[in-house]
């Protein structure tokens, strides 16, 4: 824990309580808990996702589900749109998210554990999760059964398989995606595509440089994983956040990530 600047005493107390209960298998989830409210990528991505949700036109008192919520960084943002539930397979993350947000996070993973949920949802969120699932079409099909008629699935995934490298392997990604991949697999799972496009466009050259260095470097530490200095973190956050305005007006030609709004096909039962 040395070397980290805590966002608040609340975060520190939560982390200490949860860590005492269980030693983590890896440092990945713990790093997410440290970084989710401080790292420029997490913060700006949340703003971009929120701006996209604003365009969906959710009904009042919507039921919302985040699958693979990690340590809960997105749950507070989602709460402004309705009643939120969550699923997460990692025990540390479930407990951390519960203490942070007050939301009960159920144990589960895709595609096998969604049948335990009793409610149907207006919006299901899958933020950088699908790439972790080997059977991604089966996962999408399982998600469809949880949506109300005309319900919406909002997903983000990493883009461009040719960029697959040490970062993806460290984070247990099976693949990266093209827009064509997302469209094809969504259609096979009987979703209609309302919108699909790239984001993380403005910083793509920097992202590309980092990934190339990671591929040729013999050092185990991946570039960009750690939080940079406060000034650089603020600058990168500001640049990335601009895309929340761009996505609603133009189709970005490329980017490090893909975002898609998918709708349950009428008559696609269950």
Steps between C-alpha positions, in 0.01 A plus 500: 500500500800727529532758227127547445315822570160421643194678360343501843522338843185308404684322217791417727280363777296292256809352341660416834185328626455295185868410468507365854227251407671353197836498325448558128612250241638784286563871532271593213179557693682675780662732247158577355373586847791740545469656157132510406443851637847638425637364174417717199382204290241376750369849578469618141353172378229533766410847369485370143281207599268729695461728198404199288245380757345847485411433134328166562179645642456271797159487666453641849596268783698281261645173620869489417749215525877519472663164432866480601488816710847448650551708815200720418644804327206535259218418740471846651472650153234247400292571812395837357308314227299256710506205734833322459601138555834340426679171445871434554694173527788633713431494875730791585330719239150406611573596860683818406217610268239430766682706760563781252151529352256318729393282207481126560720338237411141425758234423489384141660495158401461138358306331387255768390691810246755379198276553518569874376856442128546558447839334487612138697812413458809285877544466783249539859627500805300403805725521820335378377157606411311181865457401554302822241239400600218267141427397404856417201424277353274767556780751311750284218251452474448876488876556212536254281281722542753783371798300148628493340533157684780315763498775850629428845345535790746516845350449858619468785280378865551401551553128728353231627145534833603346563696821468186715806478722641483853235732644220274374673185623561651843131592524386158373344618175407234247484751217458858384218597265423680177169673443418220255566240772270674747226541240519138382500347848224731621283403204564130565380556857183662359571860584429789269771764478393852588849648494857378484822694476856555615614717787833577671585665169685818598762313704528206262852595379623499861319173566662346191849608609446351846382167358795477260745566783326237714540244221872556448597569861635230729383688810202348683348840586250611233505862388190701585376275778618727779349838571725771356586826669209722599559742211524232233205313648290818481606572141426146379167502682406828333593379151321167532190664652452716191376191319176506699402795280636351178323163517154653472584686178758307299608141438861479610710319234701292748584474868635270769149399609156427356166595651170353386134554585312177433127443530309181564328404176124517509372145522842367609379274778612415754 
